[in-house]
């Protein structure tokens, strides 16, 4: 996941900002293999963005 974020030019601080200050707009607790949710948030420059939070463990490793 971290490699894909780097390929897209997304900064780690922007992912953190979106997760910490964004709003969960969809929750998928039964997703396989891990629960996920869709987060609407902004990057550090206040640009809008949508991020898919796939896996709590993957996000914890990213942060």
Secondary structure, 3 states (H helix, E strand, C coil): CHHHHHHCCCCHHHHHHHHHHCEEEEEECCCCCCCEEEEEEECCCCCEEEEEECCHHHHHHHC
